[in-house]
Every structure is written in structure tokens, then in C-alpha cells.
């Protein structure tokens, strides 16, 4: 991830294809899948996929159970040693700052965690951001139903799962918070269709917040980009331009971290 954006010719095509296979394998059921399915999902020929999977299996990065491949023990071991966010934050920070400077508001990047929640891992702020919005928010948690990041995350989950996990009456943080579960489900359906979420006075008075998902090459949501501002400066009239600029940042984040080497 370090030098590849500046020196694309240095990228090893076989390694890039192997990474593509690992990402596709991670998107499959935990019971694994066949080489044929993986080859098709990764856009590779079956012989190429088989050869790469064999090499990954020898190193413990994948395991084979009968005819199905699963992520391997060595990959899990290395993953436990890695800081999950350090490299991502370092590379994403300039893009977040650029967006924050564009609107002179605050920008955050959140990552889904294993507890069906979000970890806020990076932030940037424009020069106008003062007071509450200027504090360090990294590590904070926000209510899922009353934050734009939370709505994006909830929209990824099946409705039946949400019915089991969310109470019928949700906590109110302002008079505008959505507290009825069915009303929230209707909004989440809209979030799925439009590809972004909005809160307006729902978490804090006068706070307007927009969020867009960042997806990897397999279509899995890997992060959420959020732009926040007070309605006195960042009103609803700014939403169309903000969403357009955010999509540009989302595309650059996806290219930076999860580019699919379709040209190789």
C-alpha cells in the first residue's frame, strides 16, 4: 500500500491476483467455496486461480477442506499481530483533510467492527470548526439509529436481524430523533436505494451529518465517510454538492486501499 500509488509498474501481477482471490474468499461463507466459484468472482481463469490458491495453501494463507477453500491459519495469525487501522489512517488522512478544508467542517472515517458497531478511526477538521465539533472524536461511539454513520451500517443488515436487535421504541436524543423502529426501517430502505444517509437535528440540535459507504472490490462495505456541520453554516442547500464531493473522496479511498487490478 505504501509505494504502489506512486510506482504502479512495481506491482507484481501474481501477488495482486492472489490478493484479489483472498478478498473474494473473505466475502464467501465461512464454510468456503470452490476454485471455480473463486475464479469467476475474481475474474481469473480457473488454472490461474488454482495455481495461486495452491501457493497460498502451502504458506497457510488458505486452507482446503475437501474441494472448498477457506481463509487460512497463517492469515489469521498475522492478522492478530497487525494494527488494524494504522496504515489505513495514515493514507486516508490527507483525503479527509482535503474534504474538510473544502467545506470548512469536520470529516470522519469509521470502520465496522466485529460487534456490529463502528470504530471511529480518523478525523479531520476545517478552520471554522470550533467548540464541540473540534474535540478529538476518535474512539467515540454513536447511537446507530441517530447517526448517519449508524444508518449506513444498519442499512447493510437484513431487516429480520434488525428486528431481533432493535427495540420497537428507540432512544430519543432530540425531538427529531426517529424513535419508531418501523419508521427507521423505511428510512434504511431509502438509504439502501440512494447510497447515503442523512441526519438533521436527530443526534444533536442543529447538527447536519452526511455519510457514504466505502466498498472494496468485492462490494463489501469496509468503511464509512462522514461530513458533519452545524446547520447555521452547513445547511440543506449544501447537501447536493457535499454528496458529490464525498463520492469523489470515497472513490479515491477505494482506489487507494482496495483497488482491483483489473488491468493485470
Secondary structure as UniProt FT lines:
FT   TURN            4..6
FT   HELIX           8..10
FT   HELIX           13..26
FT   TURN            30..31
FT   HELIX           35..42
FT   HELIX           46..58
FT   TURN            59..60
FT   STRAND          62..65
FT   TURN            66..67
FT   STRAND          68..71
FT   HELIX           73..81
FT   HELIX           86..103
FT   STRAND          106..112
FT   TURN            114..115
FT   STRAND          118..125
FT   TURN            127..128
FT   HELIX           131..134
FT   TURN            138..139
FT   HELIX           144..146
FT   HELIX           148..155
FT   HELIX           159..165
FT   TURN            175..176
FT   HELIX           181..194
FT   STRAND          197..200
FT   TURN            205..206
FT   STRAND          207..215
FT   TURN            217..218
FT   STRAND          221..230
FT   TURN            231..233
FT   HELIX           236..238
FT   HELIX           239..258
FT   TURN            262..263
//
